Amino acid sequence: MQDMEQNYARCFATAAGAAVLQHLRHITIERTLGAGATDAELRGLEAQRALVHQIENLARRGKL
C-alpha cells in the first residue's frame, strides 16, 4: 500500500494536481445542499466527500 500512497502523493504534489484536488474539495466537501435535498442526493454527495477524503489521506500518508 505504501507504493500506492507514494503515487498519490506524487500525483497531487504538482501544481496541476493541487489545483485538481482543490477543485474536488470545492465541488464535494465545500458544497452544501438545500433543505429540499433528497435522501439520494445527500447519500450521493456524502459518498463523493468520502472519496475525496480518501484521496487526501492517501496523498498525505505518501508524503511521510
TABELWO-V101483 format. One line per field, one symbol per residue. ss: DSSP state (a for helix, b for strand, c for the rest). A space follows every 10 residues. Layout:
# TABELWO-V101483
ss = ???
This chain:
# TABELWO-V101483
ss = caaaaaaaaa aaacaaaaaa aaaaaaaccc ccccccccaa aaaaaaaaaa aaaaaaaaaa aaac
